[in-house]
Amino acid sequence: MANSHYKLESQSGSTYEVSVTSAMNLDSVSLSKNQVHYLYNHKGCSVEVHKIKGKLVSFSMNGKQHTFEVQDQHDQLVDALGFDKVAKVNLSNINSPMPGLILDIMVDEGQSFNQGDSLLILEAMKMENVIKAAADGVVKSINASKGDAVEKGQILLELE
């Protein structure tokens, strides 16, 4: 861990790298629970931490306010591998996940819906299954009616 680096990214986009070794070798004096005075390159600096929320750190240094996101080596690896980018879900259709009977359709053509909204109820094997939206969307057309028997994979709703 002694050779680890932390990456600090400000809200303005500035990025700084700090090694744990160099941070530990600073000549510093704790003034209070949230305030430290340290020497770096023969210059004094006062730092007061205002807020730490998750990986965001808000502090003032010599009276000037700063907010940085702190990334440890694991965060940097996730970023380098591109795993921090979440794929956007695009829905084109809602298909029946199993054979069954349509008990209710909770949307209309042209209606928009949000991820997690209930779209319809399908009865299968004597159980009511609420089919929910995996992403936001708009109903283009409804291809089934209340009381219809449907097959697995059948398109129930077409989306825009």
Helices and strands as residue ranges (DSSP letters): E 5-10, E 15-19, H 20-24, E 27-30, E 35-40, E 43-53, E 56-61, E 64-71, H 73-81, E 93-95, E 100-105, E 112-113, E 118-124, E 127-132, E 137-142, E 149-150, E 155-159
